Amino acid sequence: MARNFRVSISETTILLFLFCCLSSFTSISLAYRPGDIVPISKMGQYHSSRTVWHDMIGRQCPIFAVNREVLVPLAKPTGYTGADPYKISFQVGREKFLIPWLLLINRKGPEVPMIDVSLRYSGNDLHGVTAKVVDMPHHYVEIHPDIRKQFWDPEHWPKHVLVRYTWEEQSEIDVATGFYVLFGSGLVMSFILAIYVLQSSQDKLARLSTVGLIANKGQDFLSKREHTFVMAMPEWIVEINNEADLENPNPRNTSLLHCSLPNSLQTLTLETNEHCDSKKETERGLEFEAGGSFFRHESAIGRDLGVLAASLYKESKGNLRVLDAMCGCGIRSLRYLVQAKADFVWANDANDDYRRTITLNLSQEDNRVSEGERKWVVTHFDANRVMAECYLQRDFFDLIDVDSFGSDSSFVRSAFGALKLDGLLYVTSTDGYSSGGHRPHHSLASYGAYVRPMPYSNEVGLRMLIGGAIRDASVLGYRVTPLFSYYSYHGPVFRVMLRVNRGKLPDSRHYGFISYCTQCGNSQAFSWGQLGQIYCSCNKEEVPHPLIVSGPLWTGPLHDTTYVTEMLKLAEQWGWAGSGSGTGTDLEKLLTQMIDESDPELPFGYIKLDEVASRAKVNSPPLRTMMSTLRKEGYAASRSHIASNALKTNCPMDVCVRLARDLQQWSIVEG
């Protein structure tokens, strides 16, 4: 037995020695030599979207212990607009030192930014990295006079950013290596002495075993005493310990069940974010902070429409639970709470940097209601994850607002699963390129519609968005009805409020294809059964292929007349009629135009008077006069809220051209 014990002791000593050696080899493998390339990768962030980590090539990386300056190209992100702030982050070295977000584009000031990176090292080890954005020195700009113009030009890509790597040598004691040496030496000496004692006498071994048995019994006794003491602790101490365990300063590590925490933990949300200076903004009488979030005053009208629809829902149903899946600074969530009288609002945004701003804004509304329930909650998760979790937990909402960026339509299908039947879904698109027909394959992938350039492309954007929602809803067995559709030139922004119910669109009568004839200027709608019969009656052999076809799209009314009328009445009741939103847009005028546009006799699209004048070879007639003339001729006509110098009518283009010529002649005769 003693012999076997000696063998096991020797094997243990060898294993520990090998472990110490491997630990030292690991530290050596991370060492650098002067002149070595230090790997670095970058990630970009814009409008709450982040790219993946991209490794930078060698000539852009820092070189160990060598000061240098490099130019790093920034490719234009997909869907990026010039108004978006663009941030960048780095991971440096094999140790993955993280450089926090650095604001590069849309900084305050006209100077060209430069990234100053400071790297600390001692010996062959990299100890830390810091970075900041500074203004490029003027002598650089003088040498390269075009660098300022190219960097701030929104159409010039890729942009090049100058990065300066500065190395700072530090003399530090390698505490970790010294600890490993002392620990390893003491461990080896302890085993040597233990082996000597064990080999000296069997009697000593027997006495040592007896002492170990007594010690184990004593340890068991102490453990039982300690367990008895813990069980006897007062309940209030146990509760305090449990609450301390629930404290989580990083909201990303919190489960989605965070919304069920007791009200006593609400104060934690204010302690988890750093302070950021932000001026106060005002919208419809509510003060709030925008912080560093992406915020536009021009979007206030879209928020007005959403609040009006939510309030009508609350009046008709008696209850309103809202999920703001991409809340930004939280102004929409605040308005749903205060103005639409929502019973509960879940404010979610994937960017946890906005947490303090969102929480401060929502704190204007008391978060405590009866029976321990909360009125609002703030989380920071991917929107699809939030809505999928709501579906799995059968936690359904009356209104879901998805203010997404670009043409990411993946949120729509997730939203259907988290929405109550007869609920409202407020969807968004900011992809003006796809609606303009410049990326037909992209629109086909996002919305299932192959869109080509047409003169009423902004209305096509709304119909493309509705058609994509119809496609996703049909897959899940739902039927959607547009209540109103709103286009705003800034962005551009396409917003549609949909009502969702069970069932499918009857006969797909408003889901088909549209065409525009470049020869005569007329537009037509075609059903799926007419795909092989698409033609224009004016087709002539000398003009090959004059028809432009797009689809499938929504071809029905963009608005529900009754619903928009109720919205207008509520806006007048609240005193919102007029241009009080601060955007210069008259809400009463907009809703009135939407009511006129919802005339069932009006087809899709609109006619620009500039195109009529070009075909008629006359000056553009006044819009009001043209509308009055069309109505006298028995045609339906209305203004378009999308284009100021355009009208919607069921009058053919050739008749419009004739009437424009007649108006020109009458004006000459009267003159």
Steps between C-alpha positions, in 0.01 A plus 500: 500500500784738586660424165183583310469819700855603403422441132185714516691779676766498228240513222328795670832686523567450129151621403535816710841567346354464151215736595745767612697459176187531285396813688835660427480395134156666476635831622797472260267434204330837555830691500600736217835595355586849375382528141222241534159590357239533774166369366206738516135478393226764466121526531266780390171625646235719338126553576492225765657253254842342537728330253695185574865508603732543201872421521718782370783426257862516609588844371215648704595322826734628772856368506630406843708778661500707176321836475322539167204653320271313261192571291201275572228490230133498606265342246147640477268284714187356345208742532715773655382862457708811549293609802594195708772516766766236427704346782790255488653262756823295496634178651879512531748218536463134574388609845190665339534839670173681424489866396152644573287671236661801331277752319644575155224636276250773596728639771448855615740717304634515145843351573609167354525237777809294575527202738786521752578151638732463800645154570679412826760223514791368702751249379322279248151542644213730401331636816222727378356721229313832507372712214328831436377701203685828447501764229751438225795742527476793261832426330357167386202678348726756334705224335184323382246780432233262364487281810237716680275520194520126430437398861189715550360432153207256565541352149874434523581146617708334626608757754856483635574559867851574623598280799809585707655217705716622790687252722580571866746274681431427864726340756286255693566206727365176358293409804327208329826326401649553846190356660513194276870446581449532876188286493666232288814496715304472822282226353801297389673540837181399682474179300868420550465534876177301496665214310796502742268481801290221347802292413665541841263287701179304467417598855502864408273420204256320726500789749447744213197300377353500851541877525332542158201293608455710814533818295231385256259428783569842649439661161165321469403622843590860414308477173189386682533785748542752217199359313292528818605866532402583142162335535441707812566835322208747510288517190575870433875421466426226248276739304774763487750245370255385234440857384875562483537195277237640265691825450645497151679812377523365146153486341627279218556218752146525630238246402191615315313415818654820640163667448355290784739630768343669804454874512769532769763440231387782273768733635770274354427626149623848588832374637612292204585776255756773480391861494472663161422866438199564283280800444127485561270449201126569488235318295125552538552647848728222629861569596761230444868440429625358171841413644731338247215317326395543138222758525325713238247777563361434151367162618262666747208472255549124477494486879184717505324254271606203712377660822165592342451142379600361840256731679215392271583138576497571875159670472351207307659209687544645849858372531830581329830313534777634276832346395741763364751257351757763392430793729814712448495772766153390616290796386250273320464285812450810714230634268320165497501507881396860555290593197350165393452394866664161443463253785847356441792586269804282437780729375773296336810610311797279409748776590551496877684836479155662491382346827544809718330724243201267455455450874517870578241578233257231613547594866267794437218244519449322832607138463302358790146377454273284713579140595874546459493524122712746307387744233817492291822308467829563316707221342786474250462197279469425131143581394444159343607333822258710705203427275587130471517475879163674530352244261647208696377646831159580340546861608312684223482875437230727361742720304853424383708788363799388290695809395767307310773636274549424133307210352544240774162324482593212730326677790157490336450125524622497861257780584201302372569231759507748790190697397144450619231428244346825377817669626701777332842463341691820412776409251776707342735507204765759413624333182447762231733321258283189485174693469658700218570180307878530529546169686229263372673186628528659844128587510423148381696350788356736764138543391445238229450771236709567190484880481613703200524881459162671473398868517311443828777305673428639848146361489647174372710495818185499714334234284817289506502514881130404525546222243791353694288498816216329310739231381635428849152512654359253247770248588388512864127501420437867571329776304625859519315821415678836464339768717726781381824537305738790546799613296751762615774636277768505773680170497276416311264337749211268411262420790187285485251413775352153448210322670561125534232231515459132422432400142648570159449782254183417304590404143822706527308773318729776626827308480638488147717677243508855370630635171603838362515574128786727404325571169159628611560548876208281615518254789307177541455228762518129412402197703704183521280337237580776251878465511514371143268773370678817613500758222405861431250596231736770369779252430666570167772314320734801490512510881622161622405388850337822626345330805672504839355235732553475878355269760339334669389802702197627689273666242208591724429818704784629714265621775177402673265798458303443821810443712689805373185713551493391865868589528429847363218555751726392787781729378260795496375405847857496635590825329750333268342632181755724333879501494563487874727197477800722423564335164314754288250233389131576553351188660143602415594555135684166488207301641257680269716404201509140621119497515483633144758241385289217639228554237436147362473640146862616507756252366854449625771750413485871430563730205755778526388818331855550373465179298161613366648835398798329336276273293267788411794734433336776706564667831402300805137581587406597858419194708170634634384599151593160357312317775191715450508436125533124547203490736291700254587239238362228730831359628603444860796709610684588821830631620776257597659534843815345352578754225394864526470561123317178419143375504325165514237445235332231292535719192726355224820685422396598148187671636709683760731618222204626298351683798838661577517633145145631526581677826803658335290628209229634733760686704639656180152604382411645841833677516 
